[in-house]
Amino acid sequence: MKPKMKLFVWDCVLVDYTSGMMFAVAPTIEEARAELLKKCSYIPDSDLNQQPEILDLSEPAAFVCWGGG
């Protein structure tokens, strides 16, 4: 049986001029962090170690992220 996937959302991370967001779909937070590092070779430990919002993908979810300047 496949493990249940979850959506992990890190907000207010990867700050340059403004903050960014990171998303990963995985069964565990450890696997989510590993997937992020596959896509981006450098993520500050302070960002990667933050506790993300965790959403069970068996429930509907929506996100809105306004741009800014």
N, CA, C and O atoms as a Tripos MOL2 file, in Angstrom:
@<TRIPOS>MOLECULE
protein
  276   275    69     0     0
PROTEIN
NO_CHARGES

@<TRIPOS>ATOM
      1 N           0.8360   -1.1810    0.0000 N.3       1 MET1
      2 CA          0.0000    0.0000    0.0000 C.3       1 MET1
      3 C           0.8840    1.2500    0.0000 C.2       1 MET1
      4 O           1.8450    1.3420    0.7640 O.2       1 MET1
      5 N           0.5540    2.1900   -0.8480 N.am      2 LYS2
      6 CA          1.3080    3.4400   -0.9390 C.3       2 LYS2
      7 C           1.0580    4.2950    0.3010 C.2       2 LYS2
      8 O          -0.0580    4.3280    0.8190 O.2       2 LYS2
      9 N           2.0950    4.9860    0.7780 N.am      3 PRO3
     10 CA          1.8810    5.8790    1.9230 C.3       3 PRO3
     11 C           1.0270    7.0810    1.5150 C.2       3 PRO3
     12 O           1.0550    7.5070    0.3610 O.2       3 PRO3
     13 N           0.2770    7.6180    2.4590 N.am      4 LYS4
     14 CA         -0.5470    8.7960    2.1830 C.3       4 LYS4
     15 C           0.3480   10.0110    2.0190 C.2       4 LYS4
     16 O           1.2240   10.2780    2.8410 O.2       4 LYS4
     17 N           0.1110   10.7290    0.9550 N.am      5 MET5
     18 CA          0.9000   11.9190    0.6790 C.3       5 MET5
     19 C           0.3080   13.1280    1.3920 C.2       5 MET5
     20 O          -0.8990   13.2280    1.6080 O.2       5 MET5
     21 N           1.2010   14.0370    1.7450 N.am      6 LYS6
     22 CA          0.8280   15.2790    2.3980 C.3       6 LYS6
     23 C           1.4940   16.4240    1.6460 C.2       6 LYS6
     24 O           2.5270   16.2500    1.0000 O.2       6 LYS6
     25 N           0.8850   17.5840    1.7450 N.am      7 LEU7
     26 CA          1.4690   18.7830    1.1650 C.3       7 LEU7
     27 C           2.1120   19.5780    2.2970 C.2       7 LEU7
     28 O           1.4560   19.9170    3.2810 O.2       7 LEU7
     29 N           3.3990   19.8700    2.1450 N.am      8 PHE8
     30 CA          4.1490   20.6390    3.1280 C.3       8 PHE8
     31 C           4.3780   22.0350    2.5440 C.2       8 PHE8
     32 O           4.8690   22.1730    1.4240 O.2       8 PHE8
     33 N           4.0210   23.0560    3.3030 N.am      9 VAL9
     34 CA          4.1050   24.4400    2.8360 C.3       9 VAL9
     35 C           4.9470   25.2570    3.8120 C.2       9 VAL9
     36 O           4.6080   25.3870    4.9880 O.2       9 VAL9
     37 N           6.0370   25.8000    3.3090 N.am     10 TRP10
     38 CA          6.8690   26.7170    4.0840 C.3      10 TRP10
     39 C           6.6220   28.1100    3.5390 C.2      10 TRP10
     40 O           6.7650   28.3500    2.3400 O.2      10 TRP10
     41 N           6.2530   29.0240    4.4160 N.am     11 ASP11
     42 CA          5.9760   30.4030    4.0230 C.3      11 ASP11
     43 C           7.0150   31.3290    4.6600 C.2      11 ASP11
     44 O           7.5980   31.0010    5.6940 O.2      11 ASP11
     45 N           7.2360   32.4600    4.0470 N.am     12 CYS12
     46 CA          8.1940   33.4750    4.5520 C.3      12 CYS12
     47 C           9.6050   32.9010    4.6460 C.2      12 CYS12
     48 O          10.2810   33.0610    5.6620 O.2      12 CYS12
     49 N          10.0400   32.2360    3.5890 N.am     13 VAL13
     50 CA         11.3730   31.6490    3.5220 C.3      13 VAL13
     51 C          12.0800   32.1510    2.2600 C.2      13 VAL13
     52 O          11.4880   32.8690    1.4540 O.2      13 VAL13
     53 N          13.3380   31.7720    2.0970 N.am     14 LEU14
     54 CA         14.1290   32.1360    0.9080 C.3      14 LEU14
     55 C          14.0800   33.6390    0.6560 C.2      14 LEU14
     56 O          13.8780   34.0870   -0.4730 O.2      14 LEU14
     57 N          14.2660   34.4030    1.7190 N.am     15 VAL15
     58 CA         14.1400   35.8550    1.6330 C.3      15 VAL15
     59 C          15.3130   36.4520    0.8690 C.2      15 VAL15
     60 O          16.4760   36.1900    1.1760 O.2      15 VAL15
     61 N          14.9810   37.2580   -0.1300 N.am     16 ASP16
     62 CA         15.9660   38.0680   -0.8420 C.3      16 ASP16
     63 C          15.4890   39.4980   -0.6410 C.2      16 ASP16
     64 O          15.8010   40.0980    0.3880 O.2      16 ASP16
     65 N          14.7550   40.0580   -1.5720 N.am     17 TYR17
     66 CA         14.1410   41.3720   -1.3640 C.3      17 TYR17
     67 C          12.8100   41.1800   -0.6420 C.2      17 TYR17
     68 O          12.4550   41.9480    0.2530 O.2      17 TYR17
     69 N          12.0820   40.1420   -1.0460 N.am     18 THR18
     70 CA         10.8390   39.7640   -0.3650 C.3      18 THR18
     71 C          10.9240   38.2830   -0.0390 C.2      18 THR18
     72 O          11.8240   37.5880   -0.5100 O.2      18 THR18
     73 N           9.9850   37.7990    0.7670 N.am     19 SER19
     74 CA         10.0210   36.3900    1.1600 C.3      19 SER19
     75 C           9.4330   35.4940    0.0770 C.2      19 SER19
     76 O           8.6430   35.9320   -0.7600 O.2      19 SER19
     77 N           9.8380   34.2380    0.1150 N.am     20 GLY20
     78 CA          9.3430   33.2550   -0.8410 C.3      20 GLY20
     79 C           8.5870   32.1480   -0.1310 C.2      20 GLY20
     80 O           8.3260   32.2180    1.0700 O.2      20 GLY20
     81 N           8.2430   31.1270   -0.8980 N.am     21 MET21
     82 CA          7.5270   29.9690   -0.3770 C.3      21 MET21
     83 C           8.1700   28.7120   -0.9370 C.2      21 MET21
     84 O           8.7720   28.7360   -2.0110 O.2      21 MET21
     85 N           8.0400   27.6210   -0.2080 N.am     22 MET22
     86 CA          8.4840   26.3180   -0.6970 C.3      22 MET22
     87 C           7.3240   25.3390   -0.4880 C.2      22 MET22
     88 O           6.6070   25.4090    0.5100 O.2      22 MET22
     89 N           7.1580   24.4390   -1.4370 N.am     23 PHE23
     90 CA          6.1250   23.4100   -1.3680 C.3      23 PHE23
     91 C           6.7540   22.0590   -1.6650 C.2      23 PHE23
     92 O           7.6590   21.9630   -2.4940 O.2      23 PHE23
     93 N           6.2890   21.0300   -1.0020 N.am     24 ALA24
     94 CA          6.7240   19.6700   -1.3180 C.3      24 ALA24
     95 C           5.5760   18.7100   -1.0190 C.2      24 ALA24
     96 O           4.8260   18.9010   -0.0620 O.2      24 ALA24
     97 N           5.4520   17.6870   -1.8440 N.am     25 VAL25
     98 CA          4.4810   16.6160   -1.6200 C.3      25 VAL25
     99 C           5.2680   15.3610   -1.2870 C.2      25 VAL25
    100 O           6.1090   14.9130   -2.0660 O.2      25 VAL25
    101 N           4.9860   14.8030   -0.1230 N.am     26 ALA26
    102 CA          5.7110   13.6230    0.3550 C.3      26 ALA26
    103 C           4.9330   13.0170    1.5210 C.2      26 ALA26
    104 O           4.0410   13.6640    2.0700 O.2      26 ALA26
    105 N           5.2600   11.7900    1.9010 N.am     27 PRO27
    106 CA          4.5690   11.1870    3.0440 C.3      27 PRO27
    107 C           5.0860   11.6810    4.3970 C.2      27 PRO27
    108 O           4.3510   11.6440    5.3840 O.2      27 PRO27
    109 N           6.3520   12.1500    4.4590 N.am     28 THR28
    110 CA          6.9260   12.6060    5.7320 C.3      28 THR28
    111 C           7.6550   13.9250    5.5270 C.2      28 THR28
    112 O           8.0020   14.2900    4.4040 O.2      28 THR28
    113 N           7.8790   14.6260    6.6180 N.am     29 ILE29
    114 CA          8.5930   15.9010    6.5350 C.3      29 ILE29
    115 C          10.0450   15.6870    6.1030 C.2      29 ILE29
    116 O          10.6100   16.5180    5.3910 O.2      29 ILE29
    117 N          10.6440   14.5850    6.5270 N.am     30 GLU30
    118 CA         12.0260   14.3030    6.1280 C.3      30 GLU30
    119 C          12.1250   14.1160    4.6190 C.2      30 GLU30
    120 O          13.0510   14.6190    3.9830 O.2      30 GLU30
    121 N          11.1680   13.3920    4.0520 N.am     31 GLU31
    122 CA         11.1700   13.1840    2.5990 C.3      31 GLU31
    123 C          10.8380   14.4760    1.8660 C.2      31 GLU31
    124 O          11.3510   14.7170    0.7730 O.2      31 GLU31
    125 N           9.9920   15.3040    2.4500 N.am     32 ALA32
    126 CA          9.6660   16.5950    1.8380 C.3      32 ALA32
    127 C          10.9160   17.4660    1.7610 C.2      32 ALA32
    128 O          11.1900   18.0740    0.7260 O.2      32 ALA32
    129 N          11.6710   17.5250    2.8490 N.am     33 ARG33
    130 CA         12.9040   18.3120    2.8520 C.3      33 ARG33
    131 C          13.9170   17.7690    1.8380 C.2      33 ARG33
    132 O          14.6020   18.5440    1.1710 O.2      33 ARG33
    133 N          14.0110   16.4640    1.7230 N.am     34 ALA34
    134 CA         14.9250   15.8480    0.7530 C.3      34 ALA34
    135 C          14.5120   16.2090   -0.6800 C.2      34 ALA34
    136 O          15.3700   16.4770   -1.5210 O.2      34 ALA34
    137 N          13.2160   16.2170   -0.9570 N.am     35 GLU35
    138 CA         12.7350   16.5800   -2.2950 C.3      35 GLU35
    139 C          13.0550   18.0410   -2.6130 C.2      35 GLU35
    140 O          13.4310   18.3690   -3.7390 O.2      35 GLU35
    141 N          12.9030   18.9140   -1.6180 N.am     36 LEU36
    142 CA         13.2390   20.3260   -1.8330 C.3      36 LEU36
    143 C          14.7130   20.4810   -2.2060 C.2      36 LEU36
    144 O          15.0590   21.2520   -3.1010 O.2      36 LEU36
    145 N          15.5700   19.7470   -1.5150 N.am     37 LEU37
    146 CA         17.0050   19.8490   -1.8010 C.3      37 LEU37
    147 C          17.3750   19.2740   -3.1630 C.2      37 LEU37
    148 O          18.4190   19.6260   -3.7120 O.2      37 LEU37
    149 N          16.5460   18.4020   -3.7180 N.am     38 LYS38
    150 CA         16.7760   17.9130   -5.0860 C.3      38 LYS38
    151 C          16.5110   19.0180   -6.1050 C.2      38 LYS38
    152 O          17.1550   19.0720   -7.1520 O.2      38 LYS38
    153 N          15.5570   19.9010   -5.7920 N.am     39 LYS39
    154 CA         15.1800   20.9780   -6.7240 C.3      39 LYS39
    155 C          16.0340   22.2280   -6.5600 C.2      39 LYS39
    156 O          16.2560   22.9700   -7.5160 O.2      39 LYS39
    157 N          16.5070   22.4510   -5.3430 N.am     40 CYS40
    158 CA         17.2750   23.6620   -5.0450 C.3      40 CYS40
    159 C          18.4590   23.2440   -4.1810 C.2      40 CYS40
    160 O          18.2850   22.8870   -3.0160 O.2      40 CYS40
    161 N          19.6400   23.2880   -4.7390 N.am     41 SER41
    162 CA         20.8110   22.7670   -4.0250 C.3      41 SER41
    163 C          21.1810   23.5810   -2.7900 C.2      41 SER41
    164 O          21.8700   23.0770   -1.9030 O.2      41 SER41
    165 N          20.7310   24.8330   -2.7240 N.am     42 TYR42
    166 CA         21.0310   25.6350   -1.5390 C.3      42 TYR42
    167 C          19.7410   26.1900   -0.9460 C.2      42 TYR42
    168 O          19.0650   27.0160   -1.5580 O.2      42 TYR42
    169 N          19.4170   25.7290    0.2410 N.am     43 ILE43
    170 CA         18.3210   26.2820    1.0370 C.3      43 ILE43
    171 C          18.9010   26.5060    2.4220 C.2      43 ILE43
    172 O          19.4100   25.5670    3.0340 O.2      43 ILE43
    173 N          18.8350   27.7390    2.9340 N.am     44 PRO44
    174 CA         19.3920   27.9870    4.2680 C.3      44 PRO44
    175 C          18.7850   27.0420    5.3120 C.2      44 PRO44
    176 O          17.5810   26.7850    5.3070 O.2      44 PRO44
    177 N          19.6330   26.5330    6.2020 N.am     45 ASP45
    178 CA         19.1470   25.6350    7.2570 C.3      45 ASP45
    179 C          18.0280   26.2720    8.0690 C.2      45 ASP45
    180 O          17.0930   25.5890    8.4850 O.2      45 ASP45
    181 N          18.1230   27.5830    8.2950 N.am     46 SER46
    182 CA         17.0930   28.2640    9.0810 C.3      46 SER46
    183 C          15.7300   28.1990    8.4010 C.2      46 SER46
    184 O          14.7020   28.1900    9.0780 O.2      46 SER46
    185 N          15.7100   28.1530    7.0750 N.am     47 ASP47
    186 CA         14.4470   28.0140    6.3380 C.3      47 ASP47
    187 C          13.9940   26.5560    6.3130 C.2      47 ASP47
    188 O          12.8300   26.2510    6.5700 O.2      47 ASP47
    189 N          14.9240   25.6670    6.0010 N.am     48 LEU48
    190 CA         14.5820   24.2550    5.8670 C.3      48 LEU48
    191 C          14.1300   23.6480    7.1940 C.2      48 LEU48
    192 O          13.3200   22.7210    7.2080 O.2      48 LEU48
    193 N          14.6410   24.1580    8.2890 N.am     49 ASN49
    194 CA         14.3050   23.6130    9.6040 C.3      49 ASN49
    195 C          13.0330   24.2030   10.2070 C.2      49 ASN49
    196 O          12.5940   23.7610   11.2690 O.2      49 ASN49
    197 N          12.4410   25.1850    9.5500 N.am     50 GLN50
    198 CA         11.1660   25.7200   10.0430 C.3      50 GLN50
    199 C          10.0910   24.6500    9.9700 C.2      50 GLN50
    200 O          10.1480   23.7550    9.1260 O.2      50 GLN50
    201 N           9.1190   24.7470   10.8520 N.am     51 GLN51
    202 CA          7.9860   23.8180   10.8180 C.3      51 GLN51
    203 C           7.0150   24.2740    9.7290 C.2      51 GLN51
    204 O           6.4760   25.3770    9.8210 O.2      51 GLN51
    205 N           6.7800   23.4630    8.7090 N.am     52 PRO52
    206 CA          5.8570   23.8600    7.6500 C.3      52 PRO52
    207 C           4.4110   23.6100    8.0570 C.2      52 PRO52
    208 O           4.1330   22.8870    9.0140 O.2      52 PRO52
    209 N           3.5070   24.2180    7.3150 N.am     53 GLU53
    210 CA          2.0960   23.8430    7.4120 C.3      53 GLU53
    211 C           1.9720   22.4970    6.7050 C.2      53 GLU53
    212 O           2.5430   22.3100    5.6310 O.2      53 GLU53
    213 N           1.2450   21.5730    7.2860 N.am     54 ILE54
    214 CA          1.1200   20.2330    6.7080 C.3      54 ILE54
    215 C          -0.3510   19.9690    6.3980 C.2      54 ILE54
    216 O          -1.2130   20.0590    7.2720 O.2      54 ILE54
    217 N          -0.6140   19.6420    5.1370 N.am     55 LEU55
    218 CA         -1.9840   19.3830    4.7050 C.3      55 LEU55
    219 C          -2.1120   17.9600    4.1780 C.2      55 LEU55
    220 O          -1.3070   17.5090    3.3630 O.2      55 LEU55
    221 N          -3.1210   17.2750    4.6510 N.am     56 ASP56
    222 CA         -3.4390   15.9310    4.1810 C.3      56 ASP56
    223 C          -4.1050   16.0730    2.8130 C.2      56 ASP56
    224 O          -5.0950   16.7910    2.6780 O.2      56 ASP56
    225 N          -3.5760   15.4040    1.8150 N.am     57 LEU57
    226 CA         -4.1060   15.5630    0.4540 C.3      57 LEU57
    227 C          -5.4240   14.8350    0.2210 C.2      57 LEU57
    228 O          -5.9340   14.8300   -0.9000 O.2      57 LEU57
    229 N          -5.9780   14.2230    1.2570 N.am     58 SER58
    230 CA         -7.2980   13.6050    1.0940 C.3      58 SER58
    231 C          -8.4040   14.6460    1.2580 C.2      58 SER58
    232 O          -9.5780   14.3410    1.0460 O.2      58 SER58
    233 N          -8.0330   15.8840    1.6380 N.am     59 GLU59
    234 CA         -8.9870   16.9760    1.8170 C.3      59 GLU59
    235 C          -8.6960   18.0770    0.8030 C.2      59 GLU59
    236 O          -7.5380   18.3080    0.4550 O.2      59 GLU59
    237 N          -9.7470   18.7640    0.3210 N.am     60 PRO60
    238 CA         -9.5060   19.8860   -0.5880 C.3      60 PRO60
    239 C          -8.7020   20.9920    0.1090 C.2      60 PRO60
    240 O          -8.8150   21.1890    1.3190 O.2      60 PRO60
    241 N          -7.9050   21.6950   -0.6630 N.am     61 ALA61
    242 CA         -7.1110   22.7990   -0.1180 C.3      61 ALA61
    243 C          -6.9210   23.8450   -1.2060 C.2      61 ALA61
    244 O          -6.9550   23.5330   -2.3960 O.2      61 ALA61
    245 N          -6.7210   25.0790   -0.7870 N.am     62 ALA62
    246 CA         -6.4660   26.1620   -1.7470 C.3      62 ALA62
    247 C          -5.4480   27.1060   -1.1320 C.2      62 ALA62
    248 O          -5.3250   27.1940    0.0900 O.2      62 ALA62
    249 N          -4.7160   27.8140   -1.9900 N.am     63 PHE63
    250 CA         -3.7120   28.7680   -1.5510 C.3      63 PHE63
    251 C          -3.8190   30.0260   -2.3910 C.2      63 PHE63
    252 O          -4.1640   29.9770   -3.5710 O.2      63 PHE63
    253 N          -3.5220   31.1370   -1.7720 N.am     64 VAL64
    254 CA         -3.4450   32.4150   -2.4760 C.3      64 VAL64
    255 C          -2.1690   33.1020   -2.0090 C.2      64 VAL64
    256 O          -1.8980   33.1800   -0.8110 O.2      64 VAL64
    257 N          -1.3980   33.5930   -2.9510 N.am     65 CYS65
    258 CA         -0.1630   34.2970   -2.6070 C.3      65 CYS65
    259 C          -0.0880   35.5540   -3.4820 C.2      65 CYS65
    260 O           0.2070   35.4780   -4.6740 O.2      65 CYS65
    261 N          -0.3530   36.6840   -2.8790 N.am     66 TRP66
    262 CA         -0.2990   37.9530   -3.6210 C.3      66 TRP66
    263 C           1.1430   38.3050   -3.9320 C.2      66 TRP66
    264 O           2.0500   38.0160   -3.1510 O.2      66 TRP66
    265 N           1.3420   38.9240   -5.0670 N.am     67 GLY67
    266 CA          2.6480   39.4600   -5.3990 C.3      67 GLY67
    267 C           2.8240   40.8040   -4.7040 C.2      67 GLY67
    268 O           1.8640   41.3700   -4.1800 O.2      67 GLY67
    269 N           3.9940   41.2860   -4.7010 N.am     68 GLY68
    270 CA          4.2210   42.5750   -4.0350 C.3      68 GLY68
    271 C           5.5000   43.2040   -4.5010 C.2      68 GLY68
    272 O           6.2770   42.6150   -5.2520 O.2      68 GLY68
    273 N           5.6930   44.3650   -4.0590 N.am     69 GLY69
    274 CA          6.9010   45.0570   -4.4430 C.3      69 GLY69
    275 C           7.3080   46.0480   -3.4140 C.2      69 GLY69
    276 O           8.3190   46.7300   -3.5800 O.2      69 GLY69
@<TRIPOS>BOND
     1     1     2 1
     2     2     3 1
     3     3     4 2
     4     3     5 am
     5     5     6 1
     6     6     7 1
     7     7     8 2
     8     7     9 am
     9     9    10 1
    10    10    11 1
    11    11    12 2
    12    11    13 am
    13    13    14 1
    14    14    15 1
    15    15    16 2
    16    15    17 am
    17    17    18 1
    18    18    19 1
    19    19    20 2
    20    19    21 am
    21    21    22 1
    22    22    23 1
    23    23    24 2
    24    23    25 am
    25    25    26 1
    26    26    27 1
    27    27    28 2
    28    27    29 am
    29    29    30 1
    30    30    31 1
    31    31    32 2
    32    31    33 am
    33    33    34 1
    34    34    35 1
    35    35    36 2
    36    35    37 am
    37    37    38 1
    38    38    39 1
    39    39    40 2
    40    39    41 am
    41    41    42 1
    42    42    43 1
    43    43    44 2
    44    43    45 am
    45    45    46 1
    46    46    47 1
    47    47    48 2
    48    47    49 am
    49    49    50 1
    50    50    51 1
    51    51    52 2
    52    51    53 am
    53    53    54 1
    54    54    55 1
    55    55    56 2
    56    55    57 am
    57    57    58 1
    58    58    59 1
    59    59    60 2
    60    59    61 am
    61    61    62 1
    62    62    63 1
    63    63    64 2
    64    63    65 am
    65    65    66 1
    66    66    67 1
    67    67    68 2
    68    67    69 am
    69    69    70 1
    70    70    71 1
    71    71    72 2
    72    71    73 am
    73    73    74 1
    74    74    75 1
    75    75    76 2
    76    75    77 am
    77    77    78 1
    78    78    79 1
    79    79    80 2
    80    79    81 am
    81    81    82 1
    82    82    83 1
    83    83    84 2
    84    83    85 am
    85    85    86 1
    86    86    87 1
    87    87    88 2
    88    87    89 am
    89    89    90 1
    90    90    91 1
    91    91    92 2
    92    91    93 am
    93    93    94 1
    94    94    95 1
    95    95    96 2
    96    95    97 am
    97    97    98 1
    98    98    99 1
    99    99   100 2
   100    99   101 am
   101   101   102 1
   102   102   103 1
   103   103   104 2
   104   103   105 am
   105   105   106 1
   106   106   107 1
   107   107   108 2
   108   107   109 am
   109   109   110 1
   110   110   111 1
   111   111   112 2
   112   111   113 am
   113   113   114 1
   114   114   115 1
   115   115   116 2
   116   115   117 am
   117   117   118 1
   118   118   119 1
   119   119   120 2
   120   119   121 am
   121   121   122 1
   122   122   123 1
   123   123   124 2
   124   123   125 am
   125   125   126 1
   126   126   127 1
   127   127   128 2
   128   127   129 am
   129   129   130 1
   130   130   131 1
   131   131   132 2
   132   131   133 am
   133   133   134 1
   134   134   135 1
   135   135   136 2
   136   135   137 am
   137   137   138 1
   138   138   139 1
   139   139   140 2
   140   139   141 am
   141   141   142 1
   142   142   143 1
   143   143   144 2
   144   143   145 am
   145   145   146 1
   146   146   147 1
   147   147   148 2
   148   147   149 am
   149   149   150 1
   150   150   151 1
   151   151   152 2
   152   151   153 am
   153   153   154 1
   154   154   155 1
   155   155   156 2
   156   155   157 am
   157   157   158 1
   158   158   159 1
   159   159   160 2
   160   159   161 am
   161   161   162 1
   162   162   163 1
   163   163   164 2
   164   163   165 am
   165   165   166 1
   166   166   167 1
   167   167   168 2
   168   167   169 am
   169   169   170 1
   170   170   171 1
   171   171   172 2
   172   171   173 am
   173   173   174 1
   174   174   175 1
   175   175   176 2
   176   175   177 am
   177   177   178 1
   178   178   179 1
   179   179   180 2
   180   179   181 am
   181   181   182 1
   182   182   183 1
   183   183   184 2
   184   183   185 am
   185   185   186 1
   186   186   187 1
   187   187   188 2
   188   187   189 am
   189   189   190 1
   190   190   191 1
   191   191   192 2
   192   191   193 am
   193   193   194 1
   194   194   195 1
   195   195   196 2
   196   195   197 am
   197   197   198 1
   198   198   199 1
   199   199   200 2
   200   199   201 am
   201   201   202 1
   202   202   203 1
   203   203   204 2
   204   203   205 am
   205   205   206 1
   206   206   207 1
   207   207   208 2
   208   207   209 am
   209   209   210 1
   210   210   211 1
   211   211   212 2
   212   211   213 am
   213   213   214 1
   214   214   215 1
   215   215   216 2
   216   215   217 am
   217   217   218 1
   218   218   219 1
   219   219   220 2
   220   219   221 am
   221   221   222 1
   222   222   223 1
   223   223   224 2
   224   223   225 am
   225   225   226 1
   226   226   227 1
   227   227   228 2
   228   227   229 am
   229   229   230 1
   230   230   231 1
   231   231   232 2
   232   231   233 am
   233   233   234 1
   234   234   235 1
   235   235   236 2
   236   235   237 am
   237   237   238 1
   238   238   239 1
   239   239   240 2
   240   239   241 am
   241   241   242 1
   242   242   243 1
   243   243   244 2
   244   243   245 am
   245   245   246 1
   246   246   247 1
   247   247   248 2
   248   247   249 am
   249   249   250 1
   250   250   251 1
   251   251   252 2
   252   251   253 am
   253   253   254 1
   254   254   255 1
   255   255   256 2
   256   255   257 am
   257   257   258 1
   258   258   259 1
   259   259   260 2
   260   259   261 am
   261   261   262 1
   262   262   263 1
   263   263   264 2
   264   263   265 am
   265   265   266 1
   266   266   267 1
   267   267   268 2
   268   267   269 am
   269   269   270 1
   270   270   271 1
   271   271   272 2
   272   271   273 am
   273   273   274 1
   274   274   275 1
   275   275   276 2
@<TRIPOS>SUBSTRUCTURE
     1 MET1         2 RESIDUE 1 A MET
     2 LYS2         6 RESIDUE 1 A LYS
     3 PRO3        10 RESIDUE 1 A PRO
     4 LYS4        14 RESIDUE 1 A LYS
     5 MET5        18 RESIDUE 1 A MET
     6 LYS6        22 RESIDUE 1 A LYS
     7 LEU7        26 RESIDUE 1 A LEU
     8 PHE8        30 RESIDUE 1 A PHE
     9 VAL9        34 RESIDUE 1 A VAL
    10 TRP10       38 RESIDUE 1 A TRP
    11 ASP11       42 RESIDUE 1 A ASP
    12 CYS12       46 RESIDUE 1 A CYS
    13 VAL13       50 RESIDUE 1 A VAL
    14 LEU14       54 RESIDUE 1 A LEU
    15 VAL15       58 RESIDUE 1 A VAL
    16 ASP16       62 RESIDUE 1 A ASP
    17 TYR17       66 RESIDUE 1 A TYR
    18 THR18       70 RESIDUE 1 A THR
    19 SER19       74 RESIDUE 1 A SER
    20 GLY20       78 RESIDUE 1 A GLY
    21 MET21       82 RESIDUE 1 A MET
    22 MET22       86 RESIDUE 1 A MET
    23 PHE23       90 RESIDUE 1 A PHE
    24 ALA24       94 RESIDUE 1 A ALA
    25 VAL25       98 RESIDUE 1 A VAL
    26 ALA26      102 RESIDUE 1 A ALA
    27 PRO27      106 RESIDUE 1 A PRO
    28 THR28      110 RESIDUE 1 A THR
    29 ILE29      114 RESIDUE 1 A ILE
    30 GLU30      118 RESIDUE 1 A GLU
    31 GLU31      122 RESIDUE 1 A GLU
    32 ALA32      126 RESIDUE 1 A ALA
    33 ARG33      130 RESIDUE 1 A ARG
    34 ALA34      134 RESIDUE 1 A ALA
    35 GLU35      138 RESIDUE 1 A GLU
    36 LEU36      142 RESIDUE 1 A LEU
    37 LEU37      146 RESIDUE 1 A LEU
    38 LYS38      150 RESIDUE 1 A LYS
    39 LYS39      154 RESIDUE 1 A LYS
    40 CYS40      158 RESIDUE 1 A CYS
    41 SER41      162 RESIDUE 1 A SER
    42 TYR42      166 RESIDUE 1 A TYR
    43 ILE43      170 RESIDUE 1 A ILE
    44 PRO44      174 RESIDUE 1 A PRO
    45 ASP45      178 RESIDUE 1 A ASP
    46 SER46      182 RESIDUE 1 A SER
    47 ASP47      186 RESIDUE 1 A ASP
    48 LEU48      190 RESIDUE 1 A LEU
    49 ASN49      194 RESIDUE 1 A ASN
    50 GLN50      198 RESIDUE 1 A GLN
    51 GLN51      202 RESIDUE 1 A GLN
    52 PRO52      206 RESIDUE 1 A PRO
    53 GLU53      210 RESIDUE 1 A GLU
    54 ILE54      214 RESIDUE 1 A ILE
    55 LEU55      218 RESIDUE 1 A LEU
    56 ASP56      222 RESIDUE 1 A ASP
    57 LEU57      226 RESIDUE 1 A LEU
    58 SER58      230 RESIDUE 1 A SER
    59 GLU59      234 RESIDUE 1 A GLU
    60 PRO60      238 RESIDUE 1 A PRO
    61 ALA61      242 RESIDUE 1 A ALA
    62 ALA62      246 RESIDUE 1 A ALA
    63 PHE63      250 RESIDUE 1 A PHE
    64 VAL64      254 RESIDUE 1 A VAL
    65 CYS65      258 RESIDUE 1 A CYS
    66 TRP66      262 RESIDUE 1 A TRP
    67 GLY67      266 RESIDUE 1 A GLY
    68 GLY68      270 RESIDUE 1 A GLY
    69 GLY69      274 RESIDUE 1 A GLY
